[in-house]
Amino acid sequence: MKYILYLIIFFSIFSFWAYAQDYDFQVEKGVEVEQASLKKYQDILYKNAKKERSQKIREKLERVLKKWGKINTVDYSYRYQKKSIQKRALSCEISITSDIISRHSARQVTEDYLVKKIHRSAYNQLPKNIDGRLVWGDPNTWFVWYIDHMENGKKASQWNMTWYGVLEKPIMQLYDMFGLETRFISGAWHRSDFTPDMHLTHLLQQLEKWNSVQLWGDYCTDPDYEDTEDTNSCKTLNDDRTREWYYKDRNGDLQKHVWLAGEHAFMLLWYTGNIFQPTEVIVWDSRTGKHKYKKKEWMRKWKMMQYRSIIVYDED
């Protein structure tokens, strides 16, 4: 017990030293931007003040205690001061993006703000039948309508195909607007030396490096694996939720898009068990909050959206 007390005292002293170092860094930055605009100068000071030095010290202490067997699992979800419930019927991707941007840019970036910035399809607001083919927008290029509960008298619904959502490229453009570096990885990368399990481990390792991870998966959860009262219940888990439509590419040619009624976005928080063989995966669901899924169920949900993931790198 006394060793743990010594450890806490050591990290308290180290935390004070880190704060002093951070203060010196702020002063140096102030000199560097002396000729810059007042707004840019204020932004730099504000971001430096939000480096969360004390939380990094806490993280180091927790890792040591975990190694000594004093605690079983470190849940780093406390890093996200902003874990939002989406405001609109179908704005899950944008809600998750706003939380991650808010964390890494050290400012409150709202869902409302990003809704105005996301590229939205101006082509076929609702699906149209052209020569026997259902033609709609391209979710790899823009948000496919509708995003709100009700727009132009039409209710946003995946089941009724008055809305779909957006995939990784437009979301990565939002991160880029805030100067955040990203990397997209999906099932297309999977090989014998990079399996779905390895993909998950790689993402969990990114959390250890202070980075963030946005995921796509199935909103619907198998009732046998529900973990909270806020259930993600659906009509069915069968493959009959799969649909397809066509969109026009840049050359005007029709391309097929196969989609899932239940497409949803999540933020990866942490896990339980061994990082190479986790027993549970902890995620933030922008509709029903924090969930701790058995690995088997999470992998099923994730696979339904081709194991899509975006790593958002911390500035440090």
N, C-alpha and C positions, 0 to 999 in steps of 0.2 A: 504494500500500500504506500509506503514511504517513497518508493521509486516513482510511482505515479505522481505523487505530490511534487517531487523534484522535477519531474518532466514538465508538469504544468507551470512551475515557477520559471523553468528555462525558456519555455515557449512564450511566457508573458514578457520576459526580458527581450527576447528576440523580436516579439511583435512591436515593442516600443522602438527598438532599433530600426525595424523595417519602416515604421511610420516616419522616423526622422529622415531616413533615406528618401522616402517618397516626397517629403517636404522639400529636401534639397533639389530633387528632380523637378518639382513644380517651379522653384525659383529659377533654375537653369532654363526651363522652357519659357518662362516669362521673359528672360533676356533675349532668347532666340526670336520670339515673335513680337519684340518691342515695336517694330515698324509695321506689324500687321494690323488688320482692322480690329476694333474693339470686340466685335462679336466673335471673331476667330480666337482672340486671346481668352475671352470668357469661356468659350467652348473647351479649350485646352485645359484650363484650370478645373473646370467642372468634371471633365472626363478623368483627370488625374485624381481628383477627390473621390472618385467612384471605383477605384481599383480593387476594393474589397480585400485589402491586405489582411485584415483580421480574420476573414473567412478562409483565406489561404493557410494561415497559421492553424486555424481550427482543423482544416483538412489534413494537415501534416500530423497533428496530434491524434486525430481519429484513425489515421492509417497505422500509426504506431500501436495504438490501443487494440486495433483489429488484429495486428500481427501477434500481439501478446495474448490474444484470445479474450480480451476484456469486453469486446463488443463483436457481434457477428457480421453485421453489414452496415456500411456507411451509405446513407441515402443523401445524395447531393442535391435533392430537389430544392433545398433551402436557398440555393444560389439564385433561383428565379423568384425575385420579389414580385413579379407580375406573372400570374398564371390565370389567364382570362377564360371566361365562358363566352363563347361567340355571341354577338349581338343579333346576327341575322340567321335566317333559317339555314343557309348554306354557305357560310363564310369561314368554314373550319380552317382551311389552308392559310387564309389571311390573318385569322386570330392567332394561330400558332406563330406565324411569321412576326407579328407585332410584338409578341412576348420575347422572342429571341432577339430581335433588333433592339428592343428596350434594354435588354440585359447587356448586350455588347457595345451599344453606343452610349450607354449611361444617360439616357433620356427617355421620357415616356413617349413612345410612338404608338398611336392608337390604331385600332382596326378601322375607324372611320377615315383616318388619314390615308391608310394604304388602299382602301377601297377606291379612293379617288385616283390613286396612282397606278393600279393594276391595269394592264391592257385588257380591254373587254372586246369581245367579238362584235364587229359591226355587220357581220355576214350571217344572215339567217338567224335572227333572234330566237325563232322557234324552228324546229326541224321542218324541212320541206321534202315532199316526194318529187324527185326529178328522174324521169325515165325509169321508174320502178325502184329507185334507190332513195333511201332516207339520207338527206344531206343536211349537215349542221356545221358548227364551228370546230376549230382545231384547238383542243385544250393544251397542246404543246406550245401554242403561240399566244393564246389569250384566254381570259376567263370566258367560259361558255355560259351564256345567260341561263336564268335570272339569278341574281345573288340575294335579293331581299325576299322577305316574306310574301310580298305582293308587289308586282310591278306591272303597270299597264293592264291591270285587271287579271293578271295571270299569277297563280300561286307557284312559288319556287318548289319544285319537286323533282327528284331524280326518277321516281317511279313513273311520273306522268311525262317525263322528258320535257319539262319546261325549265330545267336547269341541269347542269352537270357539275362544273367546277373548273379546276385548273391544275395542271401538272407542273413539273419542276422548272422548266425554263423561265416562264414569267415570274415565278417566285424567286428564282436566283437573280433575276433582274432587279427585284425589290431590294434584296440584300446588297447588290452592287451599288445601288443608289446611296447607300449608307457607308460605302467603302469597306464592306465586309467580304472577305475571301471565302469562297465556297467550293465544295466538290460534290458532284453527284455520283452515286454508286447504286446500281440496281442488279436484278437477277441476270442481266445480260453479261455481267462481269464474272458470273459464277463458273468455276472450272473445278477440276479435281483438286487443285491446290488452293482454291478459294471457294469453299462451300458456303451454303447459307449460314451454317453455324459459325464459320470463320468470319463471315460478313458481320454477324451480330457482335461477336467478340471485338472485332475491329472498331465498331461504333462505340461499344462500352469503353474501350481504351481511349477513345477520343474524349469522353467525358472526364476521364482521369487527367487529361491534358488541359482541362478547362474549356474545351470546345463545346458546341451545342449540336444537336442532331434533330432534324425534322424528318418525319416518316409518313408514308402513305400506307393505309391498310384498310381492312374491312371494318366498317362501323359495327356490323352485327357480331354479336358474341354468342357462342354456344351456351345455352342456359346452364349446362353442367359446370361451366367455368366462371359464371358471374361472381364478382367479388365484392360488390357494393349494392346498396339499395337503388342507386341510379343505374338501372340496367340499360344495356344496349340491345334491347329485344327487337326482333324483326319477324316478318311473316315467315321467312324460310331462310335456311343456310344453303340451299341447293344451288346448283349451277344455273337454274332457270332465271337467276338475277342477272345473268350476262346478256348484254345487248350489243348491237353494232350499228354504226352509221358511217357515212362517208363525208369527208371534208375536202376542200380544194386546196392544193398546195400552191407554192409560189408560181408554179408554171401553169396553174389552172387545171391540173390533172386531179382526178378524184382518188383519194387514199382512204383505205378502210381503217376505222378506229373501233376496237373492241373494248367495251367498258363494263363496269360493275355498278349495279344499283346498290349503293352502300359504300362507295368510295369515300374515304375519310382521311383526315390528317391528324397526326399525333406528335408530341414532343417526347423524346426519350429522356427519362430521368435517372434510372439506375437499375439495379438487379439484386437478386439474392442468390446466395450460393457461390460457386466458383466462376470467375469471369470467363473461363474457357468452356464451362458447362453450367451455365446459370440454371437454377431451378424455377425462377420467376423473373419476369421482365416488368419494370415499373415505368409507366408512361402517363403523360397528361393528355386527356381527351378534352378537346375544346368544347364539347357538348355536355359531358357527364363527369368531368373532373379527373381526379387521380385514380388510376387502376393498377393493380398488381396481378398480372396474368401469369398463369402457369406457362412455362416456355412452349409447350406443345400447342396451346391455344394461340399464343402470340404469333408463333411461326405460321400457323394457318391463316390468321388475319393478315399478316404481312405479305404472305405469298400471293394472296388474292389481288394485290396491287403490285405484283412483280418485284417485291423486295425494294421498292423505291426508298431512297434515303438521301438527304442533303446534310453534309457536314458544314457547319459554320465555324470558322476559325476565330479564336480569340486574338485580339491585337497583340497581346504579350507573347 
